[in-house]
Amino acid sequence: MDMPTTNTRWIIISPSVYVDIINEGKVMLYDTQTQTYMISESQKMVGLVQRLYEPANMGALPYSEDAISNDADITQAFNRGILFLKDISDGGRPINLLPYINLQTDLDCTNDEKEERLRTMGNKMRFLSGVHIYLNCKLRDSQQHTMAAFRNRSHRQHPVPPYYLTNVRLSQQALAITLNQLKVSSTAVVNIIVSLDKDEQAYFSDVLDTLSLYNFKYVFNCYDEDIKCLSELLLAKEFTGNYSITSYIDRYSRTDNLNAISASLQDQGLSVVFKKIVADENDFVDGTDGIDMLPVWTGNNETFLRRYVLMTQEDIDNSRLTMEDLFRHMKLNASSFGVMEILPTGSIYALNAKVPLGNIYIDDLYHIVEKELRENTSWRITRKETDCDECAYRTICPPVSAFETLYKTAPKCLIKR
């Protein structure tokens, strides 16, 4: 005679949902299938999610009417498919494969644990995926104070040449050492930032000889006033490496001849991408339609950034994130991770960092990468390390920006919740 079957009912959380519990008091649930989210400060809802994520429960709890009744947020979660009920015959337990991040190499831990994990990581140069090499500088004089100050702010936030009081160049030897060390990294593209003021052409000609010895793709970055000289040197040297050119314009640039410059370069077999550095509405000028705009924090343009740059509620609601995106936002600064900057002085910074990690004249990149993984001056700064640490949107928002990392007074947000 067949034995009667018994059904056990379970409360399940969908494995497509990313869960962020903020200070035990609220929870953000982002459904990566529907790409929608809900936020709850209901202690009953927070407690239910916490229990579901306990290792012993693995996303499934025995059904209890008391566990889910009389709570509007729990009802909403069921209506949206974030939570659901499942009946299992013969008293079995459902298998629910929840997404978990691999924490075996996580460096957010005690110093002793961090050192042990660093030892087991193997070749740390694989984490180095890009480099900005600033070959030289522009000279700053008393008549250019305003322009130099603006462009030095831009230099800290975008790959454009700095202004120094004296001429400083990265030596050919240091450049060669850098490129040799990059061969064992994950770097495929090397950004070269160059100024071609007077007396710099011979230096850059020698640089091209050095670059031609290595099989990287190069992106040459310069201001618009140097684009003509740069293109002439590339053609004169018959530089055949894999390269592209990005030219930056700002409020101190001429913009009435961009189309003519672009057409002339194309006629010579060269192409250039123009980008515009903007700090206020006056920088949106005729002649720059269709050009990428790069905002810069000047210290006194908060109104501009709030109007045109910072995330709005609509931006958050229209976010389209995967589980990988959310885990990445949780542990890494995706806008800077893996990238180093080398200044004309040889100083090495993690991208967007405030403090240097060393100097290419005395330090090798392997130990610089290891130092950044240990000290975290930029690569792993997430919104949990900022004023956003208690905000429900901290993993939905984009990574911490350059001006947020570099300047404490920079505006951060319009929608903190």
Beta strands, then each sheet from edge to edge (+ up, - down):
strand 1: 7-13
strand 2: 17-22
strand 3: 26-31
strand 4: 36-40
strand 5: 60-62
strand 6: 83-89
strand 7: 130-134
strand 8: 138-139
strand 9: 163-164
strand 10: 189-193
strand 11: 217-223
strand 12: 243-249
strand 13: 272-278
strand 14: 292-295
strand 15: 339-342
strand 16: 347-350
strand 17: 358-359
sheet 1: 5+ 1- 6+
sheet 2: 2+ 3- 4+
sheet 3: 14+ 13+ 12+ 11+ 10+ 7+ 15+ 16- 17+
sheet 4: 8+ 9+
end
